[in-house]
Structure formats: C-alpha cells, structure tokens
C-alpha cells in the first residue's frame, strides 16, 4: 500500500514510552499499512538508542526498532527533490525570522514532495511550512 502518513519521531516513540498514549497507539494499529517514516526520523530513533547506557531500557528500544518499527514502516529517503524543497523552505523561514531545526525541515520536505500527511505531536512548529498537511493523533 502507498503511504499516506509520514510519522514524526515523537509519534513512533509513543508505544515504547513509559506512558504510551492510547489514542496514538490505536491510530498506529489502525493506519500502520498507510504509514512510513523519513530517513532523518530513523536516524533520530537510532541515535537516541545509541546514546542510551546499556541496560534493559536500551535493549527494549533496540528490540522495538528492529522488530516493530523497521519491518512495519518504509523508510523514505531525503533525496534531491526533498533537499531542493527543504532549501527553499529553509530560506523562506529564515528570511521571515522563524528558522526551524534542520531535521524538522528535512522531515517536512520529505512529506511535502510526496504529498503525505505529517503526523506529529509538534504541530505548532510544522505549521510554518507551506503546503504541509499536519495531524496530531494525541
């Protein structure tokens, strides 16, 4: 199935968090075949895991990433189309005095060029991007 939703890091992390948000977990189950993640999101997830001390929490996260996230969601690349879109949006936002974190721009651009709905808990920051549909499943 073709992806309809691009999941932000803060959504993918919900099921493994100390206090999972039931509404998000339910929507992930309902729409899992319509979801993908961006390569920068995969990086954030893996980087966060790598920074954790060895122990049961890290082991659980490694297992979740390897056995749930990676098989469930296609990882969409930050390609030339996304890089071009990101450059334009980054320049526009900076000239407006509202710069955004680089990785947010990458994720937004991947969603924009593919016509996907970005699912995030951080809707306020992503609302600044042109032609980006955003949903908060919480």
N, C-alpha and C positions, 0 to 999 in steps of 0.2 A: 504494500500500500504506500502511496506517496505521502510524505509527511505533510501535515497541516500545521503542526505546532513545533516551535523551537523552544526547548526548555532551558531556562537560565540555571546557573549553578545552585542558586538558593531554592529552587524547586526540586531539582534532582536530589538534593541533600535531605529533604524533608523526611522520607521514610526511615532513614538511618539516624535521624536526630534523637536527642534524649527525650523530646516531647513531640512526636510526629503530629502533624495537623491532619486530622481525619479527612477533611474536605479535599485536601491536596492528594492524599493517598488514594482516595476514592476516584478522583478525576484521572490520576495516573493509571489506575487499573482500567478505567473506562476507555481512555483515549490512547493507551500505550502504543497501539499499532499505528497511530497517526502522529507520533512524536519522534523527534530527532534532537540531537544536541550538537552544538558547534564545537569545532576543534579547540577553540580557546576555553570553552566550558570543561571539556575533557582535561585540558591542561590544568585548570584551576582545581578540579577534583583530585587529580593525581598529585599535584604539587602540595595540596593540603594534606594529603595522606603521607607523602614523603617527609613532610616537616614534623609529623607526629612522632613522639617517642614510641619505641617498640613496646607492645603490650596488647592487651585484649581489645581495647578500643580501636587501635590501628589495624589489628588483624580482622576485626569485624568490618571495618571500612574497606580494606583490601578485598575481602570476600564479596562484599556488596558491589564494588566496582567491577570486579572480574566476572562474577556470576549472575548479576542482575542488570546493572547499567550497560556494560559493554555488549552483551547479547541482545538486549531489548531495544536499544536505540542506535540508529545510524549516526555516525559522526560526520558532520558536514564540514568540508574544508574552508579555510579562509583563503579563497582563490583570487585571481586577478579582478574578477567582477566585484567581489566584496571589498577588496583593497581599494579599488577605484571609488566605490561608493563611500567607503569609510573616509577616504581622503577629503572628499567633497563635504561630507557632514562634519568632519572634524574641523575643517577650515571655517565652515559656516558657524558652528557653535563657538569656536574661539573668537571669531570676529564679533559675535553677539555678546561676548563676555561670559559665556556659560560653558567653559570647557568640560569635557566628560572624561572619565577614566578610559585609557586606551582600550582595555579589554572590553568594556561596555560597548565602545564604538565598533569593535570587531564583531561582537555578537549581534548587535543591531544591524550591521551591514549584511551579515550572512542571512538574517531573517528578511531584510528588505529586498535583496536581489532575488530571493527565492519565493517571495510573496507569502511568507509564513507568519503566523501569529506568535509573537514572543510571549512566553508565559514566565512571569517573574513576580516576586514579592516587592520588587523595587520599581514600581510603575512610574513614580514621580520623575526619576532621573531619565528613564527611557521615553517619557512623554515628549521630550525636547526634540526627538528625531523625527524628521519629515517622513511621511508615508510609511510609518511603522505601526502596525496594529499590535496592541499590548493587552494582555489579560492577566489578572491576579486570581489564582484559583483558591486563595485562602478565604 
